[in-house]
């Protein structure tokens, strides 16, 4: 995505037990541990990924995605948000977005899966 090469993936558990299909929450301690591990391996955070299961939004960022991206854009400018639309338990499509704080919204970025 935008010249970024993803070489490692660190899955994290969704801690949101109230609305796990439409909201995500990650453990900040687990995140810090994984970020430290990645940094030790010479990697940097480039992408957050999550699913939109059976959602009419498909791969379009939700208002919740925008809220999260807006809060993180000062810490990780240029961070990609990869959204995988899942339809009835199967991958349907995916798209990647970058939050543009100046415009207050997402810009779609081209991706290549190899």
N, C-alpha and C positions, 0 to 999 in steps of 0.2 A: 504494500500500500504506500503510495507516494515515495517510492524509493526505499521503503522500509523492508527489511528482510526478517521475517519471523523464523527464528531457529529453535525456539523452545516455548512450551506451553505449560503453564502452572494452573491447573484447575483448582477452584476454591468452592467450598460448600456454601450454599445459600442459607443464611441463618434466619431469614424472614419466614417464620412459621405461620404468620397471620395471613399473608397473601403471596405465597411463594411462586405462583404462576405469573404474577404481574409485577412483583417487586423483588429486588434483590438487596441483600445486605451481607457484607463480608466481615469476617472477624479481623479487626485492625491488627491484632497481635500476629495472626497467621499471615496477614498481608506483609507486615514488617519482616517477618521471618523469611518469607519467600522472596521478598525484594532484596534482602541482604544476601540470600543464597544466589540469586541471579547476578547481583553486583559482583560477588566473589568470583563467579564464573565469567566475568567480563561482559555481562549482558545488561541491557537497560530496558525499562518498561516502554513499550511502543503501542500496545493495544490492550484495551479491555474488551472481552467478548462475552456475549450472553445471548439467550434465546428469547424469541417471542413465540411461545407455544400457542397454536391455534388462534392467533391474533389477527384481527382485521387490519392492523397496522403493517403486517408482514415485516419488512425490513426497515421501515421508517422509524426513526427515533421517537419515543414517546415523550410526553411532558416530563415524566420522571427521569428519563434518560437525559433530557436537556438540563434539568435541575442538577443532576449529578455531574454532568460534564462541565457545567458552568462553574461549579464549586472546585473542580479539579484542574481547570484550564490554567490557573496561575501556577500550580505546582508542576504540572506536566503539559506545557504548551505543545500543541501539535499531536496530542495523544489521539490515536484512532479508536473508534467505537465500532467493533465488528458485531453486527446483529445477524443471527441465524434465525430465519423464520422456519418454524416446525409445524407441519400440518399432519395431524393424526399420528404423531409419533415418528414421522419421517422427515428428514431434511427437505425443505422446500426450496429455499433460496437464501442467499446471503448478500449483505452489502456492508460497506465500510464508510464511516463518516468521521469528519474532524470538526470539533466545535470551534467556531470563529467568534471570540468574545467581542470583537469590534462590531459584528453584525448581530450578535446575540442569538445565533442559530448554527445549525449544522451545515456543512458542505460535504456532498458525496465525493468519495475518492475512488479511483479505479483500483481494482485488485486483480491479481493474477494468482491462481491456485496452481501449484506445480506438484 
